[in-house]
Amino acid sequence: MVVVGDVLSDRGLRRERNEDAYAYEPELDLFLVADGMGGHAAGEVASRTAAETIKAKLQELLADDDLTPFRDASGKPCVGARRLVIAVECANDAIFRTAASNPSQRGMGTTVAALHFADGFANLCHVGDSRIYRIRSGSIERLTEDHAIAANVLSRALGAEPMVEASWRVEPVRPGECFLLCTDGVHGQVRDEEMLEIVARNGDDFGAACRELIGLANERGGRDNSTALVVGVR
């Protein structure tokens, strides 16, 4: 299985800074987007901490052969999902401790939507309202459910509490399918069917798909930071 893709993040038209972050790490088969929140640039700190911590922890866990795997819906063991959830929980702890030790960063947090390929599976983990979509056979399917009680009001975020309940999912991977990860600056402005059309039209040019997704979000007001990451399985 070969995974190829691209990513683009943009400040948008109304925000002073970009508080989104991402990890694009093909050597770890790790891809994620994060949307930070908090005053005094704390959202930027939270999202960057999430991306860096998840990357570092996953790299460490790849050398651990003793992890108890999660199991998919059919009962197949999936150690990649266990790695990813541990890494996300580690990021939650890092953000919470950083905020607790710095008064200017109290209350900061971030969403995360992460994808880790391992052993023929796509392992997903998310907290908040950043999303992961799968594009397969001419259709698009959202694989994550927003942790939100209303528009722009999250029910869960990394760093908000000492412990976090991250949602995870395991999906078998098929050659030819794509995964789109995006923050709400994209999915709040671009409809699902438009995402499908843009990714499909650009084929293997994943960078062009990301640019078109971000461009459309900005054409429609660019009210938020926006990040799009597209990976295809070959």
N, C-alpha and C positions, 0 to 999 in steps of 0.2 A: 504494500500500500504506500503510495506517494501522495503527500499533501502539499499543495502549492496555493499561494494566495497573495493578498496585499491588504494594506490598512491605511486609513487616512483619518486624521482628527483635525477639527477646525474650531476656532473660537466663536464663530457665528458673528452676527452683526450687532448684537446688543450687549454682549458681556465684555467686561474689561480684561478678563483673563480666561484661559482655557483650563477648567478644573476637571476635564476628562483625562483619563490615562488609558494606556493599553499595554499589553505584552504580546509580541509577535515573535515566537520562539520555535521555529521549525525543528531545531535540534532536540528540543524537549517534547515536541508534538503538543505544545501549549499555546493557546490563543485566548485572549481575554480583553474585555473592555470594562471600564469602571467610570462612574460619574460621581464626582465628589461634591460634598455640600458642607457649608460652614463659612463663617465670616473670616476676614483678615487672611485670606488665601489658605485657610485651613482645609477647604475642600480639595484643593490641589495637593496638599500634603497627604490627605487621607487616600485619595485615588492612587497617587504615586506609591504610597506605602503598600497599598493592596497589591499592586502589580509587582513591585519588587519582592515583597515577602512571599507571595504565591510562587513566583519563579524560583526563588532560592530554596523554599521548602520542598517544592516538587523535585528539584534537582537532587536534593538530599535524599528524598524518599525513593528515588529511582534505584538507589543502591541498597534498599532494604528489601530483602527477600522474605521477611517474616510477617508482612502485613496480612491481616485477615481480610479477604476480599469481600466487597459487596456482591450481591447476585442480581442479575437482571430478571425481567419478568418470567423468563423460562427457566430460571435457576442456575444459569451459567455464571461462574465466578468472574468478577471484574475487579481486579486489584487497582486498576487505573482510577476507578471511581473513588475508592478509599483514599488513594493518594491525594486526589483533588479536593475532597472534602476536608481532609486534615490540613492541607495547605490553606484553604479558605478560612478555616477556624483559627489557624495560626495568624493570618492577616488580621482577623477581627481582634485578637488579643493585642497585637502590635499597635493597631490604631487606637484601641481603647486606652492602653497604657500611656501612649504618647499624649493623648488628649488630657488624661488625668494629671500628667506631670507638667503641663503647660497651660496656664489659665487662658491664653489667647486662642487656644485650640479646643477648648471645652465644647462639647456638643458636635464636633466634626464627625463626619461619617462618609460612606460611599456605597454605591451599588457595586455589584460585580456580576458579570456573566462570563463564565470560563468554560473552555472546551479543551479536553485532553484526549488525544487518540492513543489507544493502547490495545494490543492483542486483538485487533479487528473490531474494536468498539469505539464509538464516540461517547466519551464520558462528559456529562454536563453538570455544572454546579452554578447556582445563582442565588443572589440576595438582592432584593430591591426590584426596580422596574427596567433595568437594562435587559435586552432580550437576545435569544438565539432562535433563528429560523433555519429550517432545512428546505432546500429546493431540490426536488427530485421529480423526474418524469413530467416536467411541465407544470408542476404545482408547488405551492409554498405552504409550509406548515410551521406554526409557532410551537416551539418545544418547551418554552418556559411560561410560567404563569406569574404575572406581576404581583409583587408583594406591596400592594398599595390599597389604601382605603378610599382614595379619591385621586383625581388628577393632581400630580405634584405633591401628594401626601403619602409618604411611604409607611408601611406597617413594619418593615424590617430594613435595616441597613448595617453594613459592617462598621463596627466601632461604636455603635449606639449603646450597647450593653456589654457586660463582661462576657456573656455567652451569646452565640447566635445560632439560630436554626436555619441552616442552609438547605435549599431544595436541590436534590440531585436526580439524575436520570441517566440511564444507559441505553444506547441505541446501536444495533449492528450497523456497520458501514458498508455501503455499496459503491463500487466505482461509478463515477459520473455524477454523483450528487455533490451539492455545495452546501455550505453552512454560512449564514450571515449573522454576525454579532453586531449589535448597535445599541447606542445609548438613546434616551428618549428625545434628544435633539433631532434624531433621524426619524424614529417611528412615530413621534408626535406630529410630524409634518408630512410623512410619506406613507401612503396606504400600502397594505400588504401586497395587493395585486400590482402596484407600481414597482415595488421592490423586485418582485418576480420578473416583471418585464425588463427592468434595467439590467439585472444580473444575467438573464437569459440572452438579451440582445448583445451583451458584451462578451459572451462566451468565455474564453480562457484569459481575457484581458481583465483580470480582477482589479487592477489599479484603476482602469477606466470606470468600472462599475462603482468603486468607492467614490471616485471624483464626481460621478453623476448623482449618486445618492446625496452626498454632501451639498452639491450645487443646487439640487432641487429643494433641499431643506432651507438653504439660504434664500433661494428665490421666493420662498413662501414666508419670509420674515426673519429667518435666522435668529429666533428669539432665545436660543440656548446653544451651548456648546454641542457639537455633534461629532460622533465617531462611528465609522463603519469599517468592519473587518470582514472580508470574504475569503473563505478557503474552499478549495475544490479537492475532491478525492479522485485519484487516478489509479 
